[in-house]
Amino acid sequence: MLFGRGKKSKAEQPKDNGTEQANAATTQQDAGTVASGAAKGDFRLSKGPLDASEIDSQDGYVDLGALLIEPSEGLQLRLEVEEATQRVVAVTMDLDGSSLQLQAFAAPRSEGLWDEIREQIGQSVSSQGGEVEEIVGTFGTELIAKLPTESADGGRGFRAARFMGVDGPRWFLRGVIGGNAALDRKAAEGLENLFRKVVVIRGDNPMPPRELLQLKLPKDAVASGQHGAPHETPELQRPERGPEITQIG
């Protein structure tokens, strides 16, 4: 698994001209589906992504601060850095030609905001001449966004992104799939599996809802997975200039 910080092209994913709330999307799931005994504010429909309290040890994960990533063969990680502040604001997982961008946020204790955020995403995409479709996906209600594009020879097409959101106990994890896997569910299975295994560390500090949880570059490379299976050691790359962060949903 390779690990690095690379510049993210704004042409790769839909641009969001909406509010900060759209960038800090929080999912709303049916409270009636929450398993008995689940923590208040935990709207996950199935096991995963995970809360830090649900794993026995952090050994074997790539430690990114608020997120723990389980290494996987062929997986490459890229940190998305806000150029003005050099703050790490997202991590992108590249696998088999597609990508999954992750951002984690503080969330309310007793409610989700995904209905509201989905509407904001739809308004933003529509304002750019695009279309959105609401689907029932692996992690509940999801959005497929399509934005028009024009090639150098004048040909017209679109680029797509699949927005997923999961509320855990006092945190929200948003995933945005880009590339072929955004529309091809079979191609998305590998990224979905990685998304399900992500561990969120909320911490005990009080934070307002939608505040970004702090990410960081790991101090050490991780050579093995959670169950001791061998993995390629991540290669840490530190360019002189930090990449821009594309505002999405």
C-alpha positions in Angstrom: 0.0 0.0 0.0 1.3 3.4 -0.9 0.7 6.5 1.1 1.3 10.1 0.0 0.1 13.6 -0.3 -0.8 14.5 -3.8 -2.5 17.5 -5.4 -6.2 16.9 -6.1 -7.5 18.3 -9.4 -10.8 20.1 -9.2 -11.8 18.5 -12.4 -11.8 15.1 -10.8 -14.8 15.6 -8.6 -18.0 17.8 -8.6 -17.3 21.3 -7.3 -19.6 22.5 -4.6 -20.4 26.2 -4.5 -22.7 25.7 -1.5 -22.3 26.3 2.1 -19.9 24.8 4.6 -22.8 22.7 5.8 -22.8 20.9 2.5 -19.1 20.1 2.9 -19.8 18.7 6.4 -22.6 16.4 5.4 -24.2 14.4 8.2 -26.4 11.4 7.5 -30.0 10.9 8.6 -31.1 7.3 8.9 -34.3 5.8 10.2 -34.0 5.6 14.0 -36.3 2.6 13.9 -33.5 0.6 12.3 -31.0 1.2 15.1 -30.1 -2.0 16.8 -31.2 -2.5 20.4 -28.6 -1.2 22.8 -27.0 1.1 20.2 -25.5 4.3 21.5 -27.7 7.4 21.4 -27.2 9.1 18.0 -26.0 5.9 16.3 -27.9 5.5 13.1 -25.8 2.9 11.4 -27.9 0.4 9.5 -25.2 -2.4 9.6 -21.9 -3.0 11.3 -19.4 -0.6 9.9 -17.9 1.9 9.7 -16.7 1.3 13.2 -16.4 3.4 16.3 -13.1 3.2 18.2 -14.9 1.5 21.1 -15.7 -1.5 18.8 -12.2 -2.6 18.2 -9.9 -4.4 20.6 -6.7 -2.7 19.4 -5.5 0.0 17.1 -2.5 -2.1 16.1 -2.3 -3.0 12.4 -4.1 0.2 11.2 -2.8 3.2 9.5 -3.3 5.9 12.1 -4.6 9.1 10.6 -5.7 10.7 13.8 -9.5 10.7 13.6 -9.5 7.8 11.2 -7.9 4.4 11.3 -7.5 2.7 7.9 -6.9 -1.1 7.5 -4.2 -1.7 5.0 -5.1 -3.6 1.8 -3.2 -4.9 -1.2 -3.2 -2.4 -4.0 -4.6 0.5 -1.8 -3.0 3.9 -2.1 -3.8 6.7 0.4 -3.6 10.4 -0.4 -4.0 13.2 2.1 -6.0 16.2 1.0 -4.5 19.4 2.5 -6.0 22.8 2.7 -3.3 24.9 1.1 -3.9 28.1 3.1 -3.6 26.4 6.5 -1.8 23.1 5.6 -4.6 21.4 7.6 -5.4 17.9 6.6 -9.1 17.9 5.7 -9.6 14.6 3.9 -8.0 11.3 2.9 -8.6 9.7 -0.4 -8.3 5.9 -0.9 -7.4 4.9 -4.5 -8.1 1.3 -5.5 -8.3 -0.3 -9.0 -8.7 3.0 -10.8 -11.5 4.5 -8.6 -11.3 6.6 -5.5 -13.1 7.0 -2.1 -12.7 10.4 -0.3 -13.2 10.3 3.4 -14.1 13.1 5.9 -15.1 12.7 9.5 -17.1 15.2 11.5 -18.6 15.7 15.0 -22.3 15.0 15.0 -25.3 15.6 17.2 -26.0 13.2 20.0 -29.6 12.4 19.1 -30.3 13.3 15.4 -28.9 13.1 11.9 -28.8 15.8 9.2 -28.6 13.7 6.0 -32.0 14.7 4.7 -31.1 18.3 4.9 -27.6 17.8 3.5 -28.8 15.7 0.5 -31.1 18.6 -0.4 -28.1 21.0 -0.3 -26.0 18.8 -2.4 -28.8 18.5 -5.0 -29.2 22.3 -5.1 -25.4 22.7 -5.6 -25.2 20.1 -8.4 -28.3 21.6 -10.1 -26.8 25.1 -10.0 -23.9 23.7 -12.0 -26.2 22.2 -14.7 -25.9 18.7 -13.2 -28.4 16.0 -12.0 -28.7 14.0 -8.8 -30.5 10.7 -8.2 -31.4 9.4 -4.8 -30.8 5.7 -4.4 -31.0 3.0 -1.8 -27.4 1.9 -1.4 -25.2 -0.3 0.8 -25.2 2.3 3.6 -28.8 3.5 3.4 -30.0 6.5 1.3 -27.2 7.7 -1.0 -26.9 10.2 -3.8 -25.5 9.8 -7.4 -24.4 13.2 -8.7 -23.7 13.8 -12.4 -22.0 17.0 -13.7 -21.7 17.9 -17.4 -18.2 18.0 -18.9 -16.7 19.0 -22.2 -13.7 17.4 -23.8 -10.9 19.2 -25.6 -12.5 18.2 -29.0 -15.9 19.6 -27.9 -17.5 16.3 -27.0 -20.0 16.4 -24.1 -20.3 14.0 -21.3 -20.6 13.9 -17.5 -18.5 13.0 -14.5 -20.2 11.1 -11.6 -19.8 10.9 -7.8 -21.6 8.7 -5.3 -22.2 10.3 -1.9 -22.5 8.0 1.2 -23.0 9.1 4.7 -23.0 7.2 8.0 -23.8 8.5 11.5 -22.1 6.8 14.4 -22.1 7.7 18.1 -21.4 11.5 18.1 -19.6 11.3 14.7 -20.4 11.4 11.0 -18.4 9.8 8.2 -18.9 10.9 4.7 -17.6 8.9 1.7 -17.5 10.1 -1.9 -16.8 7.5 -4.6 -15.3 8.7 -7.9 -14.3 7.0 -11.1 -15.9 3.9 -12.6 -17.0 2.7 -9.2 -19.3 5.7 -8.8 -21.9 4.1 -11.1 -20.7 0.4 -11.3 -21.8 -1.3 -8.1 -19.7 -4.4 -8.9 -16.6 -2.2 -9.3 -17.5 -0.4 -6.0 -17.4 -3.5 -3.8 -13.7 -3.1 -2.9 -14.1 0.5 -1.8 -17.4 -0.3 0.0 -15.6 -3.0 2.0 -12.8 -0.5 2.9 -15.4 2.1 3.9 -17.1 -0.5 6.2 -13.7 -1.2 7.9 -12.8 2.4 8.6 -12.6 3.2 12.3 -13.6 6.7 13.6 -12.0 8.1 16.7 -14.3 10.9 17.9 -12.5 11.7 21.2 -14.1 13.1 24.3 -13.6 16.8 23.7 -16.9 18.8 23.2 -17.2 19.9 19.6 -20.0 21.6 17.7 -21.9 19.4 15.2 -20.3 19.4 11.7 -16.8 20.4 12.9 -14.2 18.5 11.0 -12.4 15.8 13.1 -8.6 16.3 13.0 -6.6 14.2 10.6 -2.9 13.8 10.5 0.0 12.2 8.6 0.9 8.9 10.4 4.3 8.8 12.2 5.1 5.2 11.2 4.2 3.0 8.3 2.0 0.0 9.1 3.2 -3.3 7.8 0.4 -5.7 8.7 -3.4 -5.7 8.9 -5.7 -6.2 11.9 -5.4 -10.0 11.7 -1.7 -10.3 11.1 -1.9 -10.8 7.3 1.1 -9.3 5.4 0.6 -6.1 3.5 2.9 -3.8 1.6 4.3 -1.1 3.9 3.0 2.4 3.0 5.4 4.8 1.4 5.3 8.2 2.9 5.7 11.1 0.5 5.9 14.8 1.6 5.9 17.3 -1.3 7.0 20.8 -0.6 3.6 22.3 -1.5 0.4 20.9 0.0 -2.5 20.0 -2.4 -5.7 21.9 -2.6 -8.9 20.4 -1.2 -11.9 20.1 -3.6 -15.1 21.2 -1.9 -17.6 18.4 -2.4 -21.2 18.0 -1.1 
